[in-house]
Amino acid sequence: MNSVLTVLRSTLYSLLQIIITPLYFLIVLAAFPLPPIRRYRITSGWAHIMLFLLRLICGIRYRVIGIEHIPAAPSIILSKHQSAWETLAFQQIFPAQVWVLKKELLRVPFFGWGLALTSPIAIDRSSRKAALKQIVEQGKDRLKQGFWIVIFPEGTRIAFASRRSNKWGLYVKPVDGTAAEELITESEVQKSPMSWSPDGKLLVYTQNTGANDIWAVPVTGEKKPFPLVQSQFPDLFPQVSPDGKWMAYVSLETGRPEVYIKSFPDGPVRRQVSTDGGLFPRWRRDGSELYFYFANNMIAADIRAAGSSLEPGAPRTLFSLADPGGTNHVVDNRFAVSADGQRFLVSQPGIGGRGGGAVADQVLAAAESGAIAANNGVTVVLNWTQMLKEK
């Protein structure tokens, strides 16, 4: 019964969105002669209407924690893009804003046309240097106009694996929900997406054929998979370097997991990085360091690459971590590292056996106490790094 009601509510909301959007675009079009900030305030009214309908029809509510920390001056918002919801909610939470987005979005009928009137920074993702220059120049101009700038640095697509009709498939879907998921490849063999090439053209994944192998598949064209690493030993956790020339991965050929780097997608170079075990390799944004985890230690190694040659430095321990014990950590990724390699986000055993980190425990405790709505609710935590400092 609940699933039927959910479908009915979602259908009603979608129908109203389809009806209202073209009508509201006429209002937005009439606001074209107005100054940019005033025009934005009228245009963003569409998002307020959509959020009202979500609350009224679908029962979706949210609460913002830390709103008092939002500065008064125009600022830059770096957000993890997970759905279309935050693109609506941000327009209620933050002051007048512009988004850095792919220019193709402006071609979407009515929605894209209205979006074009909000002074966005619409970039061509195929021209990286020109796009970066455009973001800097237009970003400075928008800040002077009084706009905030919203950037979704994680990208616009998410890859995931799903087993359907007894076949394992790799799917790609826009994180903003503007298009349906797309099947990239499928077979009876279990697969796990692991990394992207920097240009977004290749999806790197592992597949379990008895001993894990590492493969890649183009996400456009014929989408024909091809092997990157095949051996009689498990090969795991591939991560493509920021410049797209190398791939770090883990192999158990010595009897224990060790971290290696090889040419990407092919080539003769292969170097062992770890000397006493290693898991979960992650690159520094500039490619000058590689980080990995083993025996409750976070380890780093300098990477010196020039042309087709590569030499890893001696591994060094950065810091130790709590033993996860029986805590269920995500199998393929225990940590993330900032672009400069100075900050790490690590999953840790929770307080009192909850299984989450300290921040997760605080949010969970708030939900259990009733401070955060548990049903049909979305919790937005602002300034969450302050919660880390308090520990």
Protein Blocks (a to p, Z undefined) as FASTA:
>chain_A
ZZmmmmmmmmmmmmmmmmmmmmmmmmmmmmmmpcfklmmmmmmmmmmmmmmmmmmmnopa
cddehklmpcfbdcddddddfbfklmmmmmmmpccddddddfklmmpghklmmmmmnopa
cddfklmmlmmmmmmmmmmmmmmnopacdddfkbjbdcddddeehiacdddddfklpacc
ddfbdcfbdcddfbdcfklpaccddddehiacdddddfehjlpacdfbdcfbdcehiacd
fkopaccdddfklopacddddddfbdjbdcdfbfnbpehiacdfklpaccddeehiacdd
ddddehjbccddddddfbdcddekjaccdfklmbdcdfkopaccdddddehhlopafklm
mmmmmmmnopacfbhpacddehklmmmmmZZ
